[in-house]
Amino acid sequence: MATPPTLVLDGDEPKLDVAVGWSRRRFDLSDRAETLLRDLGYGNRDLVPWTTARALVLAGGATLPEGNDARDVAWSVGGADGGREAGEAELRAVADYLRSLAVEDRALETLREHVRKTELSDYLDPDELHGRAGKVGELNDIARNLDG
């Protein structure tokens, strides 16, 4: 059984320590992902539910320092057994976080699948998730409407 994802401080930088394949990796957190975890009350050495950790990786909020393909890495993320379960407040917050993002197009369907297969589906319709190409199209439509 893989050790559950954990929030750790690396110096004064919070990182998400996650089992990836047969090793542990420390993921950098985007400002928004860091804020989400802090708002949810996570501190140093706290276990982070697998549902939340995998959503952050797929959405691009948790990335490897050398860069990564969110979809490929998310397939290797372990820790679904044991650990901490996400409660209603956390699931709502993660759903709101995901709803507000433009996700890498390559990871979009995998993120939608993750939402469908987890309790996140109680708070987020997978079709509410948008890729970057879709967001660019929406912005172009808005610009056209402003011009016309």
N, C-alpha and C positions, 0 to 999 in steps of 0.2 A: 504494500500500500504506500502510495506517495505521501510525503509530508504535505499538509495543506498549505496553500499560499499564505504568506506572512508579510505584513508591512514592517520594514526594517529601516533604521536610520543608517545611512552611509555618510559619515561625517554629520552634517546637518541636513542632508538631502534624503527625503523619504524615497524608498525604492520598494518595489513589489518583488519579493523573493518567491519564485515559483519553480516547481518541478517541471522541467522541459526534457522530455525523453528520459534519459538515465542520469541527468545532472540537475543541479539547482542553478538558476540564473536570476540575476537581479535586473529588473526592468526599470527603466527611467519612467517617471510619471509626467504627463503633461500638467500644466498648471490647473486645468479644469478637473482632471482626474485626481490630482492631489487635493484640491479643494473638496471634491465629492467625498473622498475618504476621510478627510479631517472633519467635515460637517457631519458625517455618520459616526464620529467619535473614535475613529481608529487612531492608535498611537503605536509607538515602537513595540515590536514583537507581538502585536495583535494578529490573530488569525483572520484572514479575509475569506469569506465564502467563495468557493470555486465558481459559483454562478457569476458573482461580481467580477472576480479576477479574469475569467475567460471573456466576459463582455468587454472589459477594459482593453484586453489584448486585441480582440477583434475590431473594436472601434478606434484603435490607434491611440488610446489614452495611456497605454503601457507598452513601451517599445524597448528593444534591446539597444544598448549603447552603440553597437556597430550598425544598427538599422536592421530591419527585418520585414518580411512579408507577413502581415498580420494573419492571413488565412493559413499559411503553412505552419507558422509557429503555434497558432491556436490548436491545430490538430495534435500537437505534441504536449500541450499543457496537461499536467496531471493533477491529482489531488481531489477528485470528485468524491472519494470515499472518506468518511469521517470529517473532522474539522468543524467549522462553524456553519450554521445554516443562516441564510439571509431571511430576516423578518420582513413583515409587511412594509414598514417605513423604509427599509433599505431597498426593497424591490421597487417601491414607488420612486425613490430618489434615482436609482439606476435607470429606470424606465424614462424618467424625465431627462436625465443626462443623455441617454441614447437618442431620444426624440429630437434633441437640440443639435445633433451633429450631422455633418455630411461625412459619411463613412467611405473609406477607400472602396471603389467599385468592385475590385476583386474579392473583398471580404464581405460584401453586403449580403449575399445569399447565405453564407456560412453564419453570419450574425443573426439573420432572420431565423435560420434553423435552430440556433442556440436559444433564441427567445421562445420559439415554439415548443422546444423540449424541456424548458425550465419553468419555474413559477413566474418568471418575468412576463409570460404570456397572459397572466391575470391582470397585468397593469399596462401592457403595451401590445398593440396589434403589430405584428411583424411588418405589415405593409406600410406602417407609419415611418419606417426607417428609410432613409434616402442616401443614395450614393452621391459622390461628388459631381458626376456628370449630370445627374438629375437636378442638383442644386444650381449648377451653372445654367441649365436650361430654364429653370424657374426665374433666375435673376435676369436672364435675357428677355424673358416674357415681360417681366416687370418694367425693364428699361424700354421695351417697345411700346408698352401701354403709356408710359410717361411721355414718350415722344409723340404719340398719336392722339 
